[in-house]
């Protein structure tokens, strides 16, 4: 009996061990290993987000009829709720037959938030963290391609609790790829082929990164646009002006070394949007204080993964033993970026909200809340910051006809928060504890009390 028990225990242990070793030998080791270990429940304990639903599956769900409270979107502003229906995954202004009635007196209904800059982690926790923060759509701009596609399809099918994903797969770099987040191209002709390969795999857009020059940028952008893909650019080998002039749809993180007014003028002429990821710029100097095991924003990470991730991101941010001078330099970098956002927005530029989670310990979900706060601190009104995470983000994804607002026929992606105030700092703060989150007409989080 003891021998049989020992054999029964040893076989799964050996299988897990071999799986870990094989995963670590693959170029996609981090994603694959995390995904595998999370599936076995071997990443340690974590704080479970209260009110989070189990994966709903593909079965039909009961329609909803939301009454009372207030509605807000960037197109129509704040208004009384005349009744908002959810049926077959879409919004309707009539009461669906057999609907569950939900009284939202004392609440505000908004479109689900859109995070325009994230990177996927293996496992289910990052998607849950985003849903728990009211993010129903995210643009993944640099992740292991098979994993990102799998997460996208599972979220769409309802077998994974997570946001609707728009993905680039790995970002395109000049030369050899160094990680599974990259795909290399040797020059202008090669980059055209890489774009074709990514498009055939099913990506929604492409991202250009390390070492891309103007000729490669031009070929990549033209190849992507011919296939209906949008183009995101992390400035490295090109300037903001060059990226804009060659057709970049968005510029990520920073405007590069050129003069601010030159970059702004070029981006305005081309209609290029800016995703500043201010939270990462701030975390670059705050990260030693954030790297605490008791940081509540990191509690939904599994404990073993959390410890490894903290160590890895401290190294990534080169944050060990920062001097006062280095901290001051990083703070000045953040302020320079915030000044650019202020001036670009004032000139009529399109600013989009993206967190860059999970870089530099930016938590998936709540990192976008902080981004909204920093956009307000950089000159946007609260309503404009919310537009950057709803309708303006939907426009950049070319999906404004069905996302980012509360109108008949749009996708039923909703964030409900306590309070009926017009959009202000208090509303953004309320995102940290949403009362209800609906995606594709399915309730994925519910914390309505007394109902």
C-alpha positions in Angstrom: 0.0 0.0 0.0 2.8 2.4 0.9 4.7 1.5 -2.2 1.6 2.2 -4.4 1.0 5.5 -2.6 4.6 6.5 -3.2 4.4 5.7 -6.8 1.1 7.6 -7.1 2.7 10.7 -5.6 6.0 10.5 -7.5 4.5 10.2 -11.0 2.8 13.7 -11.0 5.8 15.2 -9.3 8.1 13.8 -12.0 5.8 15.0 -14.7 5.7 18.5 -13.2 9.5 18.5 -12.8 10.1 17.4 -16.4 7.6 20.0 -17.6 9.4 22.7 -15.7 12.8 21.7 -17.2 11.4 21.5 -20.7 9.7 24.9 -20.3 12.9 26.5 -19.1 14.7 25.2 -22.2 12.3 26.9 -24.5 12.7 30.6 -25.6 9.3 31.2 -24.2 10.3 29.9 -20.8 9.0 32.7 -18.6 5.5 32.7 -20.1 5.2 29.0 -20.5 6.6 28.2 -17.1 4.3 30.7 -15.3 1.3 29.4 -17.3 2.1 25.8 -16.4 2.8 26.4 -12.7 -0.3 28.6 -12.3 -2.4 25.8 -13.8 -1.0 23.4 -11.2 -1.5 26.0 -8.4 2.2 26.0 -7.7 2.9 29.7 -7.7 1.8 30.3 -4.1 -1.2 31.8 -2.4 -2.6 35.2 -3.4 -5.3 37.6 -2.5 -8.5 36.7 -4.3 -10.4 39.6 -5.7 -13.7 39.8 -4.0 -16.8 39.5 -6.1 -15.0 38.0 -9.1 -17.0 35.4 -11.1 -15.8 32.1 -12.2 -15.2 31.8 -16.0 -18.7 32.1 -17.3 -18.3 29.8 -20.3 -20.1 30.1 -23.6 -23.6 29.4 -22.5 -26.3 32.0 -22.9 -26.6 34.4 -20.0 -29.6 36.2 -18.5 -30.2 39.6 -20.0 -30.0 42.6 -17.6 -32.0 45.8 -17.1 -30.1 48.5 -15.2 -32.3 51.1 -13.6 -31.7 54.3 -11.6 -28.3 55.9 -10.9 -26.5 57.9 -13.6 -24.7 57.2 -16.9 -21.5 58.7 -18.1 -19.5 58.5 -21.3 -17.4 61.0 -23.2 -19.8 61.4 -26.0 -22.9 62.4 -24.0 -21.5 63.3 -20.5 -23.2 62.6 -17.2 -27.0 62.1 -17.3 -29.8 60.3 -15.5 -30.2 56.7 -16.3 -33.5 56.1 -18.2 -32.9 52.4 -18.1 -30.1 50.5 -19.8 -30.5 47.0 -21.1 -28.0 44.2 -21.8 -29.0 41.5 -24.2 -26.9 39.1 -26.4 -23.7 40.9 -25.4 -24.9 44.3 -26.6 -26.5 47.4 -25.1 -30.1 48.2 -25.7 -32.3 51.1 -24.6 -35.4 48.8 -24.2 -36.0 46.4 -21.4 -35.2 42.8 -22.6 -37.7 40.1 -21.9 -36.8 38.0 -18.9 -34.1 40.5 -17.7 -32.7 40.6 -14.3 -33.4 44.0 -12.9 -30.5 45.7 -11.1 -31.2 48.9 -9.1 -28.2 51.2 -9.4 -29.5 54.1 -7.2 -26.4 55.8 -5.9 -24.1 54.5 -8.6 -22.7 55.6 -11.9 -22.4 53.4 -15.0 -19.5 54.0 -17.4 -18.1 52.2 -20.4 -15.5 49.5 -19.4 -12.0 50.9 -19.3 -9.4 50.3 -22.1 -5.7 49.9 -21.2 -3.7 50.8 -24.3 -0.4 49.4 -23.2 0.0 46.1 -21.4 2.2 42.9 -21.6 0.7 39.5 -20.9 2.0 37.2 -18.1 1.5 33.5 -18.0 -1.3 32.5 -15.7 -4.7 33.8 -15.0 -4.0 36.4 -12.4 -3.2 39.5 -14.6 -6.5 39.1 -16.5 -8.4 38.8 -13.2 -6.6 41.9 -11.8 -7.7 43.9 -14.9 -11.3 42.8 -14.6 -11.2 43.6 -10.9 -10.2 47.1 -11.8 -12.9 47.6 -14.4 -10.7 47.1 -17.5 -12.7 45.2 -20.1 -10.3 45.7 -23.0 -6.6 45.9 -23.2 -4.0 46.3 -26.0 -1.1 43.9 -25.5 1.9 45.4 -27.3 4.7 42.9 -26.8 4.2 39.3 -25.5 4.9 35.7 -26.4 2.6 35.3 -29.5 1.1 31.8 -28.9 0.3 32.8 -25.3 -1.2 36.2 -26.2 -3.4 34.6 -28.9 -4.5 31.9 -26.5 -5.5 34.4 -23.9 -7.3 36.5 -26.5 -9.4 33.5 -27.7 -10.1 32.2 -24.2 -11.3 35.6 -23.0 -13.5 35.9 -26.1 -15.0 32.5 -25.6 -15.7 33.2 -21.9 -13.4 30.4 -20.6 -10.9 32.9 -19.1 -11.8 35.9 -16.8 -9.9 38.7 -18.5 -10.3 41.7 -20.8 -10.9 41.6 -24.5 -7.4 41.6 -26.0 -5.9 43.3 -29.0 -2.5 41.9 -29.6 0.8 42.5 -31.5 2.6 39.4 -30.4 6.3 40.1 -30.1 7.6 43.6 -31.0 9.8 43.9 -34.1 13.4 44.7 -33.5 16.5 45.2 -35.8 18.7 42.2 -35.6 18.4 39.1 -33.5 15.5 38.7 -31.0 16.8 38.5 -27.4 13.6 37.3 -25.7 10.2 35.8 -26.6 8.8 39.4 -26.5 10.8 40.2 -29.7 11.0 39.1 -33.3 14.0 40.1 -35.3 14.4 41.6 -38.8 17.7 42.3 -40.6 16.5 45.2 -42.7 13.7 46.9 -44.7 13.0 43.9 -46.9 13.0 41.4 -44.0 10.7 43.6 -41.9 8.0 43.4 -44.6 8.2 39.6 -44.3 8.0 39.7 -40.6 4.8 41.9 -40.7 3.3 39.4 -43.2 4.1 36.5 -40.8 2.6 38.3 -37.8 -0.5 39.2 -39.8 -1.0 35.6 -40.9 -0.8 34.5 -37.3 -3.7 36.8 -36.5 -2.3 39.9 -34.7 -4.4 43.1 -34.5 -1.5 45.4 -34.9 2.3 45.5 -34.8 4.8 47.2 -32.5 8.3 48.5 -33.6 11.0 48.7 -31.0 14.8 48.3 -30.7 17.0 49.5 -33.5 14.3 50.1 -36.1 15.5 52.8 -38.6 13.5 55.0 -40.9 13.6 52.6 -43.9 12.5 49.7 -41.7 9.8 51.8 -40.2 8.5 52.9 -43.6 8.3 49.3 -44.9 6.7 47.9 -41.7 4.1 50.7 -41.5 3.1 50.3 -45.2 2.9 46.6 -44.9 0.9 46.7 -41.7 -1.6 49.3 -43.1 -2.1 47.4 -46.3 -3.3 44.5 -44.0 -5.5 46.7 -41.9 -3.2 46.6 -38.9 -2.4 49.6 -36.7 1.2 50.4 -35.8 2.7 51.3 -32.4 6.2 52.6 -32.1 8.6 52.7 -29.2 11.1 55.3 -30.2 14.7 54.1 -30.3 16.3 54.4 -33.7 13.9 57.0 -35.0 12.5 60.4 -33.7 8.9 61.2 -33.0 8.7 63.3 -36.1 10.0 60.5 -38.3 7.6 58.0 -36.7 4.7 60.3 -37.3 5.7 61.2 -40.8 6.0 57.5 -41.7 2.5 56.7 -40.5 2.8 55.5 -36.9 -0.6 55.3 -35.3 0.7 55.6 -31.8 4.0 56.5 -30.1 4.6 54.8 -26.8 6.3 56.1 -23.6 8.3 59.1 -24.7 8.7 61.7 -27.5 12.5 61.1 -27.9 15.4 63.5 -28.0 14.1 66.1 -30.4 12.6 69.4 -29.4 9.2 69.2 -27.9 7.6 71.7 -30.3 9.0 69.8 -33.3 7.6 66.5 -32.1 4.2 68.0 -31.3 3.9 69.7 -34.7 4.7 66.5 -36.6 2.4 64.3 -34.5 -0.5 66.8 -35.0 0.0 66.9 -38.7 0.0 63.1 -38.9 -2.8 62.5 -36.4 -0.4 60.3 -34.3 -1.7 59.6 -30.8 0.6 59.4 -27.7 0.5 56.8 -25.0 2.8 58.3 -22.3 2.6 55.5 -19.7 3.4 58.1 -17.0 3.0 55.5 -14.2 6.1 53.6 -15.4 8.0 56.9 -15.5 7.0 57.5 -11.9 7.6 54.0 -10.7 11.1 54.3 -12.1 12.1 56.3 -9.0 9.4 55.0 -6.6 10.1 51.3 -7.2 12.2 50.7 -4.0 9.2 51.8 -1.9 6.8 49.7 -4.0 8.8 46.6 -3.8 7.3 45.5 -0.5 5.6 42.1 0.0 2.8 43.9 1.9 2.1 46.3 -1.1 -1.7 45.8 -1.4 -1.6 46.5 -5.2 0.6 43.4 -5.6 -1.4 41.1 -3.4 -3.3 39.5 -6.2 0.0 38.1 -7.6 0.7 34.6 -6.4 3.2 34.9 -3.5 6.0 32.8 -5.0 5.7 34.6 -8.4 5.4 38.0 -6.6 8.7 37.6 -4.9 10.5 36.6 -8.1 8.7 39.4 -10.0 9.8 42.0 -7.5 13.4 40.9 -7.8 13.3 40.9 -11.6 11.7 44.3 -11.9 14.1 45.8 -9.4 16.9 44.6 -11.7 15.0 45.7 -14.8 14.6 49.2 -13.4 18.2 49.2 -12.1 16.7 50.3 -8.8 19.1 48.8 -6.3 21.0 51.4 -4.3 19.8 54.4 -6.2 21.5 57.6 -5.1 19.6 60.8 -4.3 21.0 62.2 -7.5 19.7 59.3 -9.6 16.3 59.6 -7.9 16.2 63.3 -8.7 17.2 62.6 -12.4 14.4 60.1 -12.7 11.9 62.5 -11.2 13.0 65.2 -13.7 12.4 62.6 -16.5 8.8 62.1 -15.3 8.2 65.8 -15.1 9.6 66.3 -18.6 7.2 63.7 -19.9 4.2 65.2 -18.0 5.1 68.6 -19.5 5.0 67.1 -22.9 1.6 65.6 -22.3 0.3 68.9 -21.0 1.6 70.8 -24.1 0.6 68.1 -26.6 -2.9 67.9 -25.2 -3.3 71.7 -25.1 -2.3 71.8 -28.8 -5.1 69.3 -29.7 -3.1 66.1 -29.6 -4.7 62.8 -28.8 -3.5 61.3 -25.5 -4.4 57.7 -24.7 -4.2 55.9 -21.4 -1.9 53.0 -21.0 -0.2 51.5 -17.9 2.6 49.4 -19.3 1.7 46.8 -16.6 3.5 44.8 -15.3 6.8 46.7 -16.0 8.5 48.3 -13.0 5.9 46.8 -10.6 2.9 48.6 -12.3 0.0 46.3 -11.3 -2.3 45.1 -14.0 -5.6 47.0 -13.5 -4.8 49.5 -10.8 -1.8 50.7 -12.8 -4.3 52.3 -15.2 -6.1 54.0 -12.4 -2.8 55.6 -11.4 -2.3 56.6 -15.1 -5.6 58.4 -15.1 -4.6 60.3 -12.0 -1.3 61.3 -13.6 -3.0 62.4 -16.8 -5.2 64.7 -14.7 -2.1 66.0 -12.9 -0.6 66.6 -16.4 -3.4 68.9 -17.6 -6.3 66.7 -18.7 -9.6 67.1 -17.0 -11.0 64.0 -15.3 -13.5 63.7 -18.2 -10.7 64.0 -20.7 -8.6 61.4 -18.9 -11.6 59.0 -18.9 -12.1 59.7 -22.6 -8.4 58.6 -23.1 -9.3 55.3 -21.5 -12.7 54.8 -23.3 -13.8 56.4 -26.6 -10.4 57.8 -27.7 -8.8 54.4 -27.0 -11.6 52.7 -29.0 -10.9 55.1 -31.9 -7.2 54.2 -31.9 -8.2 50.5 -32.0 -10.6 51.4 -34.9 -13.5 50.0 -32.9 -15.3 53.2 -31.8 -18.5 52.1 -33.5 -18.9 49.4 -30.8 -16.7 50.3 -27.9 -16.0 53.1 -25.5 -19.5 54.6 -25.1 -23.0 53.8 -23.8 -25.2 53.6 -26.9 -27.7 51.3 -28.5 -26.0 48.3 -30.1 -22.6 48.8 -28.6 -20.8 45.9 -26.8 -22.0 45.5 -23.3 -18.8 46.4 -21.5 -19.7 48.3 -18.3 -18.0 49.6 -15.2 -20.3 50.6 -12.3 -18.9 52.6 -9.4 -20.5 53.9 -6.2 -21.5 57.6 -6.3 -23.4 59.7 -8.8 -21.0 62.6 -9.1 -19.9 64.0 -12.5 -16.5 62.7 -13.5 -13.9 64.0 -11.1 -11.0 62.7 -9.0 -13.5 60.9 -6.7 -14.9 58.9 -9.6 -11.4 57.8 -10.6 -10.6 56.8 -7.0 -13.9 54.7 -7.0 -12.5 52.6 -9.8 -10.3 50.8 -7.2 -13.4 49.2 -5.7 -16.0 48.8 -8.6 -19.5 47.6 -7.7 -20.1 45.8 -11.0 -18.1 44.9 -14.1 -19.8 43.5 -17.2 -18.0 42.3 -20.3 -19.7 41.1 -23.4 -22.9 41.1 -21.4 -21.6 38.8 -18.7 -21.2 39.9 -15.1 -17.6 39.2 -14.2 -17.5 41.0 -10.9 -20.3 41.9 -8.6 -20.2 43.8 -5.3 -23.6 45.2 -5.1 -24.7 45.0 -1.5 -28.3 44.7 -0.4 -29.5 43.6 -3.8 
